[in-house]
Structure formats: structure tokens, C-alpha cells
Amino acid sequence: MTVVGTDVAQEPETAPTGALLEARGVSKVFPGVRALSNVDFTLRGGEVHALVGENGAGKSTLMKVFAGLYQPDGGEVLQRGKPITLPTPLSAHLAGISVIHQEFFLMNHLTVAQNIFIGREPKLPGGVLNDDAALNRQAAELLERLGVQIDPKIQVGRLTVAQQQMVEIAKALSFDSSVLIMDEPTAALTETEVQTLFRIISGFVTPETAVVYISHRMEEIKKIATRVTILRDGELVDSQPMDDLTIPEIIHMMVGRKIASDVRPEPRAATEPVLRVEGLSTQPLLKDVSFTLERGEILGFAGLMGAGRTETARALIGADPTSSGQVTMNGRPVRISNPGDAVRLGIGYLSEDRKRYGLILRQDVAANTTLASITSFMRFGLLRDADMRTSAATWVKTLSTKTPSVRQLVRNLSGGNQQKVVLAKWLLRDCDILIFDEPTRGIDVGAKQEIYDLLDRLTKEEGKSIIMISSEMEEVLRMADRIAVMCNGRITGVLDNAEATQEKIMELATQFESVDIERQA
């Protein structure tokens, strides 16, 4: 693999050739859900083919058919014009199809190098024992080519979500593949990391290779894709060259309605602080982090990967130990030693890693929705199951969560709908302070608008206070009343939305000295 040294993705020099991979009339049915209905899809050599649609449209299901994870109930898959059967993920790899899934397929107890080359480890003489030195060296060389600074010997479970995403990308590119499928590859990446990924894609695509690119970020798709296919409710809507469509046209075909864009929050009058954090520090990253959160405010946190945004949230709720700092709520000092303390004080935390920290995957929607409020559904030591189902059903309707019933296991929901279940859990708890870490990660444009409207209602009508951590600068600018920018474990500036621009945010995100920008009353 050759990585092209350009700042943005370039179109392939050679026009797309014959079909590398096809789906003809593919259908897939799950209990209570028809995920795909007679879908056609053609991937040609030399193209980056965007696949778009709302959550539940069938994008990930179609890709899992190509990946050998699902078997179609109807239709066929063809490779270079010939029917092919993909009964297992291994068969897909052997056919030259690599997939970067939206939800990671990593083993947290193994190292980065072991995850990348699992089952393909170099051997010592004799062919029995693994050559760990060679394994780590090969992984380091691959990561270096990708422009990723990650120790190949570190356990994957110790990495951030963004770093784990880059390990998934490295693993997929370590195979000699002709087709690379990327399902929301930039959901946890910063703008700088996205540009690195685009360079990787440009270096991968040749007349004999191609990329399927699934994303909800329309601007990314417009930059990187040469062709786009739109799915809605498991059916094919259209497939056209990217240059023939505008972003509003694509969105309209995805959701069947117009979505507002380029929106900023209305200026709001300053209110009393409900939360004051002073001198919050952890070993080894956070250094003297101080900020206030006002009643009815959305305070955005921006910064590059590793800046300390998630670490600040985890330290605040007691999930990570602190070395110093003081937290005050409504003018009263409080001690938060663990997440239970935070919940009791009325602080809810929606983690960036919903599967790891936000959900019990083997439990249903009702159990997960009521998890943080479980004691309120108990009587004489027994759970009131009917009340749990009724409450969960209310939030399914409120958030437009796509599920056959509240008895559906959350592991069977799409990524965006899983996120809605986590959101419902904290809304049911009725916390006064909500911390949302990447609240719209992996969520389509239509569902994003619903969540944006909900956050506005929570702050403006119900007086909730929200900390919103997001890697999408457009999202922070759209939603946050003020924006705290972090770099190297420090807050380097706090901007009012009216004065904030992407350029100012990026300038602060690359500073290493704390800059005190006081909010004007």
C-alpha cells in the first residue's frame, strides 16, 4: 500500500473500470424487521463509492453480507461478474474484501500488533512460536505509513475510541484486499485525522481496487466519493455519480424531508452557574482544568484527539482518579468519588463508547432504558416489568427509535438506535446536568436533527445544563452557547459562539499554553 502525500483526497487518475463487487436483488429479513428488500449495488474498480441512508436504512446490513457476517435471504453476490458465496468473514478476506466496521472487532486484552495480525503472526524458526519482535516491527511500520502514533505493544483496551478506530483501519489495510469497506470510519476522528484517512484512501484506490465509504457526514462524502448510492428503509432509492448530485438532494433522498443547515444558537443571557470546576488535574494528562457551566446552557468541548476532553468528563464524574481540583454545584462544594456519586448529584454521562460503558448488549431496550432509574421500578424488592416496558416505549416514541419492540435486544439495533437508547436512559433519570460525549456519533443527518431539537428543548424549556463533547466542529458551532477548547490536557480558550469560527477553534486546539479568554457579561 502506498500513502499519497497530499492534503486532500484526489480522484483516481484512471476512470472506474469493471464491477469488482455486486449485489443483485439482495434481501435480508430479521425477526420483525425487513432490513434489505431487493437491493442492487455495484462497486467498480477505481472508485470511492459512498453508501448513505438513515439509521436502519440497510447500509450496514448490506456491508455485512459482503463481509460474510450475514447470508442473504434472496438475491446474489457477484465478484468480477461471477456469483460468489461468502459464508464466513474468513471467506470474505480470502476473496479480497476487508471491512472496517462501525462497531469495533478488537480484543481488548491483546496488544495493537496482535490485533492487527491476529492469525497471521510471524513465526520463529521452527514455525511454532510467534516472533513478537517481528510482529511489533511490522505493526509499527504499518502504523507509521498510516501516520498514526500508537505503541504497537500497548493493549487495545487502554486506547481511546479514536485510537481504536485507527487500529481497525490498520488491520483492514494489512490484508492484500481489492475491496475496502469503511462503515463510519471517521465517527471518532478529528479533522486532522480525517485528512490522514483521505490520504490513505487515495493511496489505496487503483483501477483494480475500490472503496465503499459509509458515512453520515455529507461534506466528507462530497470530498472523497466519486459515486453515491442512497438507501431508505431497506430499499434502493438511487445511484449516481457524486458530481451529479448536491448535498441537499442527497439528504432529501435519504430522509424524504428538508434538513436545516448552517444554524447557530440564538444569543442567550448569562445565568447563574450550576457547575464550577476549578483546578481539575489527573495523572498524567489533565492540568488545572477550570470552567463553569450555566443553567440552560450547552457548553461545547472541542479539541484534537488526546486533548483531554473525554478525560475531563471522566474525571468530573469520578470514573478516573484526580490528583487535585474542586467541584461546586449550585454554590456548594461536592465530592464525586465514583460515577454513582455523580448520578446521585444529578449528573448523567453519555459515553463516547456506548457498547463498553453505556449499554448491556444482552439486555433488551426496556432494561437498558430504565437502568439508571431501576430503583424507581422496584416494589417489595421486585421489578415492575410492565411499568419498565411502558416507560421505555414512551422514550422509543419520543426519540423515534427504530425497534420492533422494547423487548428487542439492544445488540440487534443499529448503532444510531443504540445511541438513542443510551440517551433515553439519562433522560428518564431526569438529571439536571447532562454530559454528552460524541452524542451523534454514527447517527444519520435526520436523527441528528431530532437530537439537536431535543437538546435545545432540554436547555431552553426544561432548564437542563449540557456539556457536549464533539469531534465535529460544525456540530459544536451549531449547538454550543460557549465553546471550551482543549489542547494537551489544558483549556486553552473559551469562546462565545458569536465570536467562534473553525479557524479560531483550530488555533486554540493547537496551542500548548493556557489562554484565559473571559466571557463578557
C-alpha positions in Angstrom: 0.0 0.0 0.0 1.2 3.5 -0.9 0.1 6.5 1.0 -0.3 9.6 -1.2 1.3 12.6 0.4 -1.5 15.2 -0.4 -3.6 17.2 2.0 -6.9 16.2 0.5 -8.2 13.2 -1.4 -7.7 13.2 -5.1 -9.9 11.5 -7.7 -8.3 8.4 -9.3 -6.3 9.2 -12.4 -7.9 6.3 -14.3 -11.7 6.2 -14.8 -13.6 3.4 -13.0 -13.4 0.1 -14.8 -15.5 -3.1 -14.5 -17.5 -4.3 -11.5 -15.4 -5.6 -8.6 -18.3 -6.5 -6.4 -22.1 -6.5 -6.9 -25.3 -7.2 -5.1 -28.3 -8.2 -7.3 -31.7 -8.2 -5.8 -30.3 -8.9 -2.3 -32.9 -9.2 0.6 -32.4 -9.8 4.3 -35.0 -10.3 7.0 -34.6 -10.3 10.8 -37.4 -11.1 13.3 -39.9 -8.2 12.9 -37.6 -6.2 10.5 -37.0 -6.4 6.8 -33.5 -4.9 6.6 -33.0 -5.2 2.8 -35.5 -5.5 0.1 -34.4 -6.4 -3.5 -31.3 -4.1 -3.3 -28.9 -3.7 -6.2 -25.4 -2.3 -5.7 -22.4 -2.2 -8.0 -18.8 -1.3 -7.0 -16.5 -0.6 -9.9 -12.7 -0.6 -9.9 -11.1 2.8 -9.3 -14.0 4.4 -7.4 -14.8 5.5 -3.9 -18.5 4.6 -3.7 -20.4 6.3 -0.9 -23.4 4.4 0.6 -25.7 6.6 2.5 -29.1 6.5 4.3 -30.7 7.0 7.7 -30.1 4.6 10.6 -31.9 1.4 9.8 -31.8 2.1 6.0 -29.8 -1.2 5.5 -26.3 0.2 4.8 -24.5 -1.9 7.5 -26.6 -5.0 6.7 -25.6 -4.9 3.1 -22.0 -4.5 4.0 -22.2 -7.4 6.5 -23.5 -9.5 3.6 -20.3 -8.6 1.6 -18.3 -9.3 4.8 -19.6 -12.8 5.2 -21.3 -12.0 8.5 -24.8 -12.3 7.1 -26.2 -14.6 4.5 -28.8 -13.0 2.1 -32.3 -14.4 2.2 -32.7 -13.6 -1.5 -30.6 -12.4 -4.4 -26.9 -13.0 -5.1 -23.5 -11.5 -4.6 -21.1 -11.4 -7.6 -17.3 -10.7 -7.8 -16.0 -9.6 -11.1 -19.2 -10.8 -12.7 -19.2 -14.3 -11.2 -21.6 -15.4 -8.4 -19.8 -15.9 -5.1 -20.7 -17.3 -1.7 -19.3 -15.7 1.4 -20.3 -18.0 4.4 -17.8 -16.6 6.8 -15.7 -13.4 7.4 -12.6 -15.5 6.5 -14.1 -16.3 3.1 -14.6 -12.6 2.5 -10.9 -11.9 3.5 -9.8 -14.7 1.1 -11.9 -13.1 -1.6 -10.0 -9.8 -1.1 -12.8 -8.0 0.8 -11.8 -6.1 4.0 -14.3 -4.3 6.3 -13.8 -1.6 8.9 -17.0 -1.9 10.9 -18.7 0.9 12.7 -18.6 -1.2 15.9 -15.0 -2.4 16.5 -14.0 -6.0 16.2 -11.0 -5.8 18.6 -9.8 -7.9 21.5 -9.1 -5.5 24.4 -6.7 -7.9 26.2 -4.4 -8.2 23.2 -1.9 -5.6 22.0 -2.3 -3.4 19.0 0.1 -5.5 17.0 -1.6 -8.8 18.0 -5.0 -7.3 16.9 -3.7 -6.2 13.5 -2.1 -9.5 12.6 -4.3 -11.9 14.6 -4.0 -15.4 13.0 -1.2 -14.2 10.7 1.6 -13.7 13.2 5.2 -14.1 12.0 6.9 -17.3 13.5 10.3 -18.0 15.0 12.4 -20.7 13.3 10.6 -24.0 13.7 7.2 -22.4 12.9 5.6 -23.0 16.3 6.3 -19.9 18.5 5.3 -16.3 17.5 8.1 -13.9 16.6 6.9 -11.0 18.8 9.8 -8.7 17.8 8.9 -9.1 14.1 5.2 -8.8 14.9 5.7 -5.5 16.7 8.1 -4.2 14.0 5.6 -5.0 11.2 2.8 -3.3 13.1 5.0 -0.2 13.8 5.9 0.1 10.1 2.2 -0.1 9.1 1.1 2.5 11.7 4.0 4.8 10.6 2.9 4.5 7.0 -0.6 5.5 8.1 0.7 8.5 10.0 -0.6 7.0 13.3 1.4 7.4 16.5 0.4 4.4 18.6 2.6 2.0 20.5 2.1 -1.5 18.9 2.9 -3.1 22.2 0.1 -1.4 24.2 -3.1 -3.3 25.0 -6.0 -2.1 22.8 -8.3 -1.8 25.8 -6.2 1.1 27.1 -6.7 3.1 23.9 -9.2 5.8 23.3 -12.1 5.2 20.8 -10.3 7.3 18.2 -7.1 5.3 18.5 -9.0 2.0 18.4 -10.6 3.3 15.1 -7.1 3.8 13.6 -6.2 0.3 14.7 -9.2 -1.1 12.9 -8.2 0.8 9.8 -4.6 -0.5 10.1 -5.9 -4.1 10.5 -8.1 -3.8 7.4 -5.3 -2.4 5.3 -2.9 -5.1 6.4 -4.7 -7.6 4.1 -4.0 -7.7 0.4 -7.5 -6.6 -0.5 -9.1 -5.3 -3.7 -12.2 -4.0 -1.9 -12.1 -2.0 1.3 -15.4 -1.3 3.0 -15.5 1.6 5.6 -18.5 1.9 7.8 -18.4 5.3 9.6 -14.6 5.3 9.7 -14.4 9.0 10.8 -17.0 8.9 13.5 -14.4 9.2 16.3 -11.7 11.1 14.3 -10.8 14.7 14.4 -10.5 16.8 11.2 -6.7 16.3 11.1 -7.2 12.5 11.4 -9.9 12.6 8.7 -7.4 14.2 6.3 -4.9 11.4 7.1 -7.6 8.8 6.3 -8.4 10.5 3.0 -4.7 10.3 2.0 -4.8 6.6 2.9 -7.9 6.1 0.7 -6.3 7.9 -2.2 -3.3 5.7 -2.0 -5.4 2.6 -1.9 -7.7 3.2 -4.9 -6.4 2.0 -8.3 -8.1 0.6 -11.4 -8.1 -2.8 -9.7 -9.2 -1.7 -6.2 -12.1 0.3 -4.8 -13.6 1.6 -1.6 -17.2 1.5 -0.2 -17.5 4.5 2.1 -20.4 4.7 4.5 -20.8 8.0 6.4 -23.4 10.4 7.7 -21.0 13.4 7.2 -22.2 14.9 3.9 -19.2 17.2 3.4 -16.8 14.3 3.7 -18.8 12.3 1.2 -18.7 15.2 -1.3 -14.9 15.4 -0.9 -14.0 11.8 -1.1 -16.6 9.9 -3.1 -16.9 9.5 -6.9 -20.3 7.8 -6.8 -23.1 7.6 -4.3 -25.9 5.1 -3.7 -28.8 6.0 -1.4 -30.9 3.5 0.6 -34.1 4.2 2.5 -36.0 1.7 4.7 -34.0 -1.2 3.2 -34.7 -0.2 -0.4 -32.6 1.3 -3.2 -33.5 4.9 -3.8 -30.9 5.9 -6.4 -27.3 5.6 -7.5 -25.5 8.3 -9.4 -22.1 10.0 -9.9 -21.3 12.3 -7.0 -20.8 15.3 -9.3 -24.4 15.0 -10.5 -25.9 15.5 -7.0 -25.9 18.3 -4.4 -25.8 17.6 -0.7 -29.4 18.9 -0.2 -30.6 16.5 -3.0 -28.8 13.5 -1.3 -30.3 14.4 2.1 -33.8 14.7 0.7 -33.5 11.3 -0.9 -32.2 9.9 2.4 -34.9 11.2 4.7 -37.7 12.4 2.4 -37.7 15.9 4.1 -35.5 19.0 4.2 -32.9 19.4 7.0 -31.8 22.8 8.3 -28.1 23.5 7.9 -25.6 26.2 8.9 -27.6 27.1 12.1 -26.2 28.9 15.1 -27.8 29.1 18.6 -29.6 32.4 19.4 -27.6 34.6 21.8 -28.6 33.9 25.4 -28.3 36.0 28.6 -25.8 34.8 31.2 -27.3 32.8 34.0 -26.1 31.6 37.4 -23.5 28.7 37.2 -24.9 25.3 38.2 -21.4 23.8 38.0 -18.0 25.2 38.7 -14.8 23.2 38.1 -11.6 24.6 39.4 -8.0 23.2 39.0 -9.1 19.7 37.9 -6.0 17.6 37.3 -5.2 14.0 36.7 -2.0 12.0 36.1 -0.6 12.2 33.6 -2.9 14.3 31.3 -5.2 17.0 32.8 -3.5 20.1 34.1 -5.5 22.7 36.1 -8.8 22.4 34.1 -11.2 25.1 35.2 -14.6 26.1 33.7 -18.2 26.9 34.6 -21.5 25.6 33.2 -24.5 27.8 33.4 -28.2 26.9 33.8 -29.9 26.3 30.5 -26.6 26.3 28.6 -24.9 24.0 26.2 -21.1 24.2 26.8 -19.2 22.6 24.0 -15.8 21.0 24.3 -13.6 20.9 21.2 -10.0 19.8 20.6 -7.9 17.3 18.8 -7.6 13.6 19.7 -5.8 13.3 23.0 -6.5 16.8 24.1 -8.3 15.7 27.3 -12.0 16.3 26.5 -13.2 12.8 27.4 -10.7 12.6 30.3 -12.2 15.8 31.7 -15.7 14.3 31.6 -14.5 11.0 33.2 -12.6 12.8 36.0 -15.6 15.0 36.7 -18.0 12.0 37.2 -15.4 10.1 39.3 -14.7 7.5 36.7 -11.0 8.4 36.7 -9.0 9.4 39.8 -8.0 13.1 40.2 -4.8 14.5 41.7 -6.4 17.9 42.5 -9.4 20.1 41.9 -12.6 21.3 43.3 -16.2 20.9 42.0 -19.0 23.1 43.1 -22.7 22.6 42.3 -25.2 25.4 42.8 -22.7 27.2 45.0 -22.0 24.1 47.3 -18.7 22.1 47.2 -19.3 18.5 46.4 -17.2 15.3 46.4 -17.5 13.0 43.5 -15.5 9.8 44.1 -17.3 7.5 41.6 -20.0 7.6 38.9 -22.6 6.6 41.5 -21.9 9.9 43.3 -22.4 11.8 40.1 -25.7 10.2 39.4 -27.0 10.9 42.9 -26.0 14.5 42.4 -28.0 14.7 39.2 -25.1 14.3 36.7 -25.7 12.0 33.7 -22.9 10.8 31.4 -23.4 9.5 27.9 -20.0 7.9 27.0 -18.4 8.1 23.6 -18.2 4.2 23.7 -21.8 3.2 24.1 -21.2 -0.5 23.9 -18.5 -0.5 26.5 -19.9 1.9 29.0 -23.5 2.8 28.1 -25.3 -0.5 27.3 -25.8 -4.0 28.4 -25.9 -5.6 25.0 -27.5 -8.8 26.1 -30.4 -7.0 27.7 -33.4 -5.5 25.9 -34.4 -1.9 25.2 -36.6 -1.7 28.3 -33.9 -2.9 30.7 -31.3 -0.6 29.2 -33.6 2.4 29.2 -34.5 2.0 32.9 -31.0 1.0 34.0 -30.1 4.3 35.7 -33.6 4.6 37.3 -34.0 0.9 38.3 -34.9 1.5 41.9 -37.9 3.6 40.9 -39.3 0.5 39.2 -39.0 -1.8 42.2 -41.7 -2.7 44.7 -41.2 -5.0 47.7 -37.8 -6.0 46.1 -39.3 -7.0 42.8 -39.1 -5.2 39.4 -42.3 -3.9 37.9 -41.7 -5.2 34.5 -44.9 -3.8 32.9 -44.0 -0.3 34.1 -40.5 -0.6 32.7 -41.9 -1.6 29.3 -44.4 1.3 29.3 -41.7 3.9 30.3 -39.3 2.5 27.7 -42.0 2.6 25.0 -42.6 6.3 25.7 -39.0 7.1 25.1 -38.9 4.9 22.0 -41.7 7.1 20.6 -40.2 10.4 21.8 -36.8 9.7 20.2 -38.2 7.8 17.1 -36.0 4.8 18.0 -36.4 2.1 15.3 -37.0 -1.2 17.1 -39.7 -3.9 16.7 -40.5 -3.6 20.4 -38.9 -2.7 23.7 -38.2 -6.4 24.2 -35.7 -6.3 21.3 -32.1 -6.9 22.5 -30.0 -3.7 22.0 -27.2 -5.7 20.3 -29.6 -6.2 17.4 -30.2 -2.4 16.9 -28.3 -0.2 14.5 -25.5 1.9 16.0 -27.6 5.1 15.9 -30.6 3.5 17.6 -28.3 2.1 20.3 -27.2 5.6 20.9 -30.8 6.7 21.3 -31.4 4.0 24.0 -28.4 5.4 26.0 -29.8 8.9 25.6 -33.2 7.7 26.8 -31.6 6.2 29.9 -30.4 9.5 31.1 -33.5 11.5 30.0 -35.6 9.1 32.1 -33.3 9.7 35.1 -34.1 13.4 34.7 -30.6 14.6 35.5 -30.1 18.4 35.9 -26.6 18.2 34.3 -26.0 16.0 31.2 -22.6 15.3 29.7 -22.8 14.0 26.2 -19.5 12.7 24.7 -20.0 12.4 20.9 -23.8 12.4 21.2 -24.4 11.9 17.5 -21.5 9.6 16.7 -22.7 7.1 14.0 -26.1 8.8 13.7 -27.6 10.0 10.3 -28.5 13.5 9.4 -32.2 13.0 10.1 -31.7 11.5 13.5 -29.1 14.2 14.3 -31.7 16.9 13.7 -34.0 15.1 16.1 -31.3 15.0 18.8 -30.4 18.7 18.2 -34.0 19.6 18.7 -34.2 17.5 21.8 -31.0 19.2 23.3 -32.5 22.6 22.5 -35.7 21.7 24.3 -33.9 20.3 27.3 -32.0 23.5 27.8 -34.5 26.2 26.7 -37.7 24.7 28.0 -36.6 22.4 30.9 -33.6 24.4 32.1 -31.2 21.5 31.9 -27.4 22.2 31.5 -25.4 20.3 29.0 -21.7 19.6 28.4 -21.3 18.5 24.8 -18.0 16.9 23.6 -17.8 16.6 19.9 -15.1 16.0 17.3 -17.3 17.7 14.6 -16.6 21.5 14.7 -19.7 22.1 12.7 -21.8 20.4 15.4 -20.1 22.4 18.2 -20.7 25.7 16.4 -24.3 24.7 15.6 -25.2 23.7 19.2 -23.0 25.3 21.8 -23.6 28.6 23.5 -19.9 28.7 24.5 -17.0 26.5 23.4 -14.2 25.4 25.6 -11.2 24.4 23.5 -8.6 21.9 24.9 -5.0 21.0 24.0 -2.5 18.9 25.8 -4.7 18.5 28.8 -5.5 22.2 29.3 -8.3 24.5 28.4 -6.6 27.0 26.0 -9.6 29.2 25.5 -13.4 29.6 25.9 -15.2 31.3 23.1 -18.7 32.7 22.8 -20.5 31.1 19.9 -20.9 34.6 18.2 -17.1 35.0 18.0 -16.2 31.4 17.4 -15.0 30.2 14.0 -13.4 26.9 12.9 -10.2 28.8 12.4 -10.2 30.2 16.0 -11.1 26.8 17.4 -8.3 25.1 15.5 -5.8 27.8 16.6 -6.7 27.2 20.2 -6.7 23.4 19.7 -3.0 23.5 18.6 -1.7 25.7 21.5 0.2 24.4 24.4 -0.2 27.2 26.9 -3.4 28.1 28.7 -5.1 31.2 27.3 -7.7 32.9 29.5 -10.5 34.2 27.4 -13.1 35.6 29.8 -16.7 35.7 28.8 -18.1 39.2 28.7 -21.2 39.6 30.8 
